[in-house]
Amino acid sequence: MNGSNYLNIDHEDRNDKLFEFGNLLAAKTKDRVYQKSQESFISKNPESLLVDHGFILWKTALENVFPVRPPLSQDWLRYKNSSIWKNGFSLFNTKLGIESIHKMNKLLIEGQKVLKEKSNGKELDVSYSVDRLFSTQRDYVIKEIMNLVGLWESFYLPEGLTLIPWRFHAFTTLPCSRKSLSERWHYDTNTTDDIIFFMINLTDCDKKDNAGTFFIDATNSAKISLFNDYISTPVDYRAPDSEVFGLPNDSKSISFIPASCGNLVAFHPGRTLHKGSRGSLGRRDNLHVSAIIVPKCLKIKGMLGDVYLDGSAEELRDFCWSESSSEQANLTNGAPYYVENPAPKDYRD
């Protein structure tokens, strides 16, 4: 990887790449979908959709859309020997102070009430940017979560690597909320291996309520996709039950992390099959951070939020935390990606 390569964090470009990948994967897999029973695509049991050689088609699509990859530095190779890389997920037990957690949860609920009042009582989405929801308290929330994720970073990342957040938002799940596709087994197929997600629970749910997140470790996820053809595509036909792809529901390969106040759950969404579980006894409030693991010396360019960035990852890390919480930064799920020999973009107009 030569010195002219950089990380494109521009939100419009990322959105374009998101659609490019989605269209390519759909084109590659449209004639390969089948059901476990070998019946037709349209049936009364759509949850069992599989894709013949889907794992290879998926990874090929990623390589085609994102051909420039991060350097295989010694720091990156050391990270690939870590437990979170091998498992694909981790529960970080170092918690924020309970007073801080309660304060943020109170601010979140108050922010939702204000937004609902401004909409004349109309029910709003349950996902909000940190800027929109926490308003004047956004700096406090950013600082608290940045410090918490920083502890994870110092524990797991080798010295030469750092995290660059590109989306920071809040999410609430209520017992009455509509069922979401995130509650079925899936990968985030549009993410490369260097993308990592963080979930910070702000509410304590009863362990018996089954509220939390299920994971299948990265090794078994890959085996399932290679040998059983399950890649959670098309998204509308994700499997609610692991038996669809040959794994008993009580398999030891399935781990459950309950929603516990103050815990930090980190996972590579493109490497581990996962699904959320809302439970039934009450609400779940979470903060979500989408980030990419990069060399500290890496050049970053592009619009994040309302600001054009141009500098090294180490220089811009804290600034990215601030801008990733903006409404503008939350308009796309498309992740930053590496670019070779970029053409300059004029932002003066």
C-alpha positions, -999 to +999 in steps of 0.1 A: +000+000+000+017+032-011+017+066+006-009+081-017-036+058-004-060+072+021-092+066+040-123+082+023-147+092+051-169+114+029-205+106+037-218+111+001-191+088-014-198+063+014-235+063+005-227+057-032-205+028-022-232+013-001-256+013-030-229+000-054-222-029-031-259-037-025-266-038-062-236-059-070-244-085-043-280-086-054-269-092-090-244-120-080-269-138-058-303-134-075-300-167-095-284-186-066-311-184-039-328-215-028-347-230+002-336-257+025-365-278+012-355-270-024-390-255-030-395-223-050-383-189-039-418-177-031-432-199-004-449-199+029-416-204+047-393-177+034-370-177+064-350-206+051-335-188+021-299-198+014-275-188-014-255-213-033-218-205-028-230-174-011-200-168+011-177-167-019-201-144-039-204-121-009-166-118-003-160-114-040-184-085-041-167-068-012-133-072-029-147-058-062-163-027-045-135-022-020-104-033-038-079-012-018-073-028+016-055-017+048-018-025+050-008-059+066+013-042+092+027-060+122+002-041+144-027-054+123-014-090+124-011-087+162-047-076+164-057-106+143-043-128+171-066-111+197-095-128+213-120-104+199-108-112+164-110-149+169-144-147+185-157-118+164-172-102+196-164-093+232-180-081+264-159-054+280-166-055+317-151-021+327-182+000+334-189+036+335-199+049+369-236+041+376-243+078+382-230+087+347-251+059+331-282+070+349-276+106+339-272+097+302-303+075+303-323+104+319-310+128+293-319+104+265-355+100+278-359+138+282-345+144+247-371+119+232-399+137+250-388+171+237-386+157+201-420+142+205-435+175+217-420+193+188-437+168+165-471+175+182-471+141+198-463+121+167-444+089+173-409+093+160-382+069+150-364+051+178-329+059+164-315+094+167-281+111+163-264+121+196-265+157+186-302+157+179-312+138+210-288+152+237-286+187+223-267+209+248-255+178+267-239+162+236-204+171+246-208+154+280-221+122+263-194+122+237-167+126+264-181+098+286-184+073+257-151+083+241-134+075+274-151+042+278-143+031+242-108+044+248-104+018+276-114-009+252-090+005+227-060+005+250-068-031+260-073-046+226-055-024+200-017-025+194+001+008+198+001+016+161-036+013+156-066+035+165-103+038+161-120+063+138-157+066+146-180+076+117-215+071+132-226+077+168-263+074+176-288+064+202-313+036+199-344+026+219-363-007+217-397-009+233-419-040+239-444-025+215-418-016+188-422-031+154-402-063+148-369-055+132-348-074+107-319-070+132-338-095+154-329-122+128-296-139+122-274-117+100-241-102+090-238-066+081-226-077+047-216-043+035-188-040+061-151-050+057-132-068+084-117-036+099-152-023+108-162-027+144-194-018+162-199-009+199-231-010+219-233+006+253-264-004+274-280+024+294-308+002+309-306-029+330-329-057+317-339-087+336-316-116+326-346-139+324-362-116+299-338-126+272-331-090+262-297-086+246-277-099+217-270-134+204-237-141+186-221-171+168-184-169+170-165-159+139-151-194+131-185-211+132-201-182+114-177-187+085-183-225+085-220-219+084-217-196+055-192-218+036-209-252+041-246-243+047-248-213+023-263-188+048-252-152+044-284-134+055-291-122+020-317-111+008-322-091+040-360-096+040-354-134+043-330-135+073-334-165+095-351-161+129-340-196+139-304-210+137-318-244+128-324-230+093-287-231+087-280-264+105-272-251+140-294-263+170-308-234+190-291-248+221-257-251+204-226-241+225-215-221+194-243-196+203-234-170+229-259-146+245-249-113+260-278-099+281-284-062+281-267-050+313-264-014+323-230+001+316-216-029+297-197-023+264-203-049+237-179-048+207-182-069+176-171-072+140-205-071+122-191-086+089-174-116+107-199-128+132-235-138+128-256-120+153-292-110+162-308-087+187-334-097+213-357-071+227-372-091+255-408-083+267-406-067+301-395-031+293-375-007+272-338-009+261-318+022+256-285+019+239-257+040+224-242+027+192-208+036+178-197+025+143-159+027+138-130+015+117-097+003+129-068+021+111-031+028+114-025+060+134-004+074+105-031+068+079-043+098+059-080+106+062-100+128+038-136+137+031-167+153+046-178+140+080-207+158+094-205+193+081-167+196+081-140+186+055-113+165+071-077+162+058-050+148+082-037+117+099-060+093+119-041+102+151-046+139+146-083+136+137-095+109+161-110+131+187-125+154+161-141+124+144-158+115+177-174+149+177-185+150+141-198+113+141-225+124+165-240+149+141-272+145+122-254+147+089-230+119+098-259+097+106-276+099+072-258+068+059-247+034+071-220+032+045-186+028+060-153+046+052-132+029+027-096+029+013-089+048-020-058+046-042-044+077-060-075+100-053-086+128-075-090+160-054-125+172-046-133+209-046-153+219-015-150+257-020-184+262-036 
